[in-house]
């Protein structure tokens, strides 16, 4: 057996990111690099150009700060010096001989925000190097600036307190005298003015138009038109005079609709510009129509354009599609500066009856367009045709179903048939009694078609079945991860495995309605089930259908069915039985009408307006009392599981279900679609771990116990009081692992009273033995439900 430290050493590379190179880069001797992000040049007279002292090998791209002092040989700064400094944030060149900065010197430094050029030899300085930068500070004190139009922009920046220039005592030289820059009049030095003259009417696609730009300024300014590149033939520009530029557009394209055309002018005192947005009308076009993709709902994505905005309709198999709460058009996004609409035809829980041809029709007063796509949402889950009803024997005595019976029989035939049936039944009972005795002695075979002796043959197989209600789902999708169950704190009890106790449902009694979800194991459907309970002729149930029927899958299926039969509690989703006639193999659970708790919390929280209300769900935001009731019910179910020494290993709001009148039960159908894939972290191979809900010992050592479930319950409490937010949502999986293993805790939610946050913290003790028992947590929550704490959200 490997020592524990060696196991940990093998596991850590899977959990933690690869190490990044550390240490300062190699820099020229005059300019050391204290860190990999900074460069420091303070030895006088050793630098003649910035580019000559930058580290090689790509290390320049990492520099965020450069400090250069007392370098009289450094006289110019150009783009060639800074082209490698993509991440530069701070640049300091002081007490040096800097005289010239080229207009494009900072073209390749888009993050530069702090520039200190104090006490250099700058006599003039253009606004152009700094115009595009996110400047927060520009220091220029101590430079012999000349009082000319070239520094007028500095006066304007001072007046506007831009880049902290208003806090500096800048001066300029006029006639050999140093005067304050802010009070020095600079006549004839103003930035230009720009005005576009254009027709204030809508243009039709194919029209021609002339736009005139009027430019005025002293000193004289140069100007030009900036036209977006839309792939069509570029418009021509005619210079009528020094102050007029005419933009000639022939055959106006729809791609210019809602696009800005800008006339820009500049002189030494600064820049100016004016813009106009064209309104081009054109018939609608369908830019995109794709096959359906599964999201929170199924979505057929489309993108359309048109001006005026087109109407949107759909055909299904050639006939008009009537939209309603389950199928409707939803606009997802309006593209900036265009009339393009991005949306989808949203289908809520479609089934095989929704498979077919979907045609998108768009129309406005100028024309129409159409495009079709095939939608396929669900295969026939059974071997029979989905169009044929499943035969169900519901007829009262004395009635007949002609499709299921032969010719009409006489009374004598009926009497004879009953006699034969009784005789056969007696014989069958005797025969079965003998066979049961033989099988019980020799090793019987189960109803699932699996040798019973194999059921309890291997301890590894036993561990597989004890991962509570999560058969075949993606969180634990490899044999290796299933075998990790051996480390769980289970007590093997033969009474948990009782094939005879599993109720078998007739396939003819199950009538599918629509799909509820999907996982790696297969699919879950809403169905009607007949003859399930004596007091009800039919009832709604959730049906879990197995995707593959291999020998291994059958074994896991039997194990889970036997395990679920044992679990009987008011806050554990009720398991009714299985159907093993033919394929697929089916499990039947009670139906919880409001779905998983995570989605329920989100749709009843402060962000509910961006989510669609489900049919029949209570409207309005959950109150403190509601949240305490939810937490107490989950705690009750966990108390029950702990009493049986069952370890859940994946307790989260996504794995709890909500029923009528806010009844909450623990129960995971393994539905692991993309909506919750980000809750799991892939560790090597195919193993998926819910690390954001796991304690340190589970992350580092794969140790799952009742105490690790208590940690997860604390995270579930946090989910409830944040209305379903993902724990550590602001961090990546790797960062979340680092926070958890280093002892950091989730912050107190703003809607959470201190009494509840104390319970959370009692669940998050680093030492498992120090965590409060789930029974005690349940008692504390019960007390809070009876006497809710007074909590005022002062931030709300």
C-alpha angles and dihedrals in degrees: 000000000000118000115254094245091057092050089051092049090054093048100046096069087058094051102039129060119254113273117263122225110270134197133058120300122248107275132180112272096250091057116044122195108226088190136005087261102051141058124199124194112178104137103108120245097007101107125068098162134016093226091058095062100044117115117252134225096063093298090120090071089064096054113114099170133034124184120189121175136175098007109144092173091062102091106149140039120200140167090263088065096051106030092105096048099091094149099040112138104166129034123183122182109164137160091014138117098261108154106155136039116184120230091246097041093118099034092116099042103077094162097053107127107153121052123174114187098157124152099014131125099264111147094169134015129187125222091225100084091056104036097094098038126103089236117185096166135020115176116195105156117138097032120126094235117182118233097243140120087274091075097043089099089060090057090051091048090049091052090051094044088235120168090357091288090131089067095055128088098226122178138187134204118247118174093341093309125111109226131177109271094218095059099039112109112225105192119202092018113116134130114256126264121230130197128175120212112204140153110269095218136098116265125218121226108271096028124125126231140179121213118196121206116201115203126189130171148134117253092035116267135217120223144188142177121252111206123180116247104244098159097255127111108295115248120246125249121213123192106216096176141334089284102037133069119179121204110205115200118184124187095012110223126220087233088073092059111123090358119135119240110198132198110201129189134178144179133173091282094058147287134287136182145179129202138200129195117216121225106211119179119209141154118275122271131193107228097178139011117167138179118274118280127195115245127142080314130009111275133195100202122217140168122202135176134195142133117248091037109264127235115244125219135162136216122205113204089339099310129097112275112229107218122215142143093306099042121029144135116260125189107217104180143007111215114233116257093001139081092234114133121205117196147125143233098247119212120190112212099335120192135196090288088067093057109112149085116320117197121195114212121192125180141172132165091277099054149304141254136196137192133171137213133182116243121205117176109158140010121224102279093205133053093245125079113277090222092062117078117243106250109250123183102223100131116123119238113289096030126104139212106213093194092060104035136062128230119332110274127219125240091255091051090049093051091049091048092052091051092051091047092052092049091049091048092053091048091048092052092052092046093049091048091056092045093050090054091051094046094046089056099042101037114281130232119233130233087254091067094250128127107254094214088064093056096077097021100105130038090214091059090050090056091052094060095048096070092107116247095328104109113164097346121143098251088073106022107147135068089240093057092047091053088056084078087082088075091056120103098249129149112217108229119175091210089070089070111062115146091183089060094059110100115228119215123205114243091225088061093061119085115181119221107176144325119277101182149322139235140171089277095056135271141320121220137187107238144168114240123199127206093011098125126026093229095051128056092202137356140180115263139170112243121204111201120197114232101207126031104203122147089257091049091050090052093051090045092054092046093052092046092052091046095049091049088063094052107086115160136129091243098044115083107258117248113210102183147272140283114216100167105123120319144000104035109233137204120198121213134172114271117245104201100207097051127218120000096235094061090041091055093049093049091051099044136085091283094051092112090072091053128067119250112242119232112276097005117138112256125231136046121306114255129221089260091054092050092050090051091052093049093047093053093051090048089052091055091048091051087057094049091047090052088059091045091243118152114207097196094189106053109160137131089260087064096052124081131214124218139174118327093009096298108163125198135178111243135131121198090188092249099163106166123156091277090078101025090104089062090070131068121213111228111190119311111004103321112128120196128189090224095168089065096040129098122232095263091055093048096046103032105017088239112158120185140147086273092056088054088054090056089051090049089057088055090048088055088052090050091051094051093046092050094247104319117160112255111253087006091165092058136069119243091260092050090048090053090052093050094048096046091046092055102254117149133214112263120254110269114241092239093049122104117223091246091061094043088054088058090050091051091048087058092051100059108138093226108068093216090058094058115105116257115258089235091059091045089053091052092050091051092048089054091050091050090055093045109021114204118248107249128177118194099216090179094056 
